[in-house]
């Protein structure tokens, strides 16, 4: 059984979160290789949606981590992809959630 189906059936995520996550999965599988790293990103994305729905906040990443990610040559493409995800799903995230998602996306982008 799919991890997201388990999260949905157990009430950890709602139907809307599941649908948006599936949209993002489809979008990313067309551009990136599926695998555990993609699954980790999708789980973080789903949980970020749920935190946003519950109005919960997470702390920002340390400045040194963000600086390192921003210096990665894949950062620009990852940032554009995150913008596309937010547009496609009509959901924008606060900066700390964006930072964590960008870390995942940078790691998924081909070198």
Residue pairs with C-beta under 8 A, 6 or more apart in sequence:
3 39
3 43
4 13
4 18
4 21
4 22
4 42
4 43
4 46
5 18
7 13
7 18
7 43
7 46
8 14
8 15
8 18
12 50
13 21
13 46
13 47
13 49
13 50
14 50
14 53
16 49
17 46
17 49
17 50
17 53
18 46
20 45
20 46
20 49
20 89
20 91
21 42
21 45
21 46
21 49
23 88
23 89
24 42
24 45
24 85
24 88
24 89
25 38
25 42
27 84
27 85
27 88
28 38
28 41
28 42
28 81
28 108
29 38
31 81
32 38
32 108
32 109
32 110
37 104
37 107
37 108
38 108
40 104
41 101
41 104
41 105
41 108
44 100
44 101
44 104
45 85
45 101
48 93
48 97
48 100
48 101
49 91
51 57
51 58
51 97
52 91
52 93
52 94
52 97
57 94
57 96
58 96
58 97
58 100
59 96
60 66
60 95
60 96
60 99
61 69
61 96
61 99
61 100
61 103
65 103
66 99
69 75
69 99
69 102
69 103
69 106
72 78
72 106
73 111
74 106
74 109
74 110
74 111
75 102
75 106
77 109
78 102
78 105
78 106
78 108
78 109
79 102
79 105
81 105
81 109
82 98
82 101
82 102
82 105
85 101
86 92
86 93
93 101
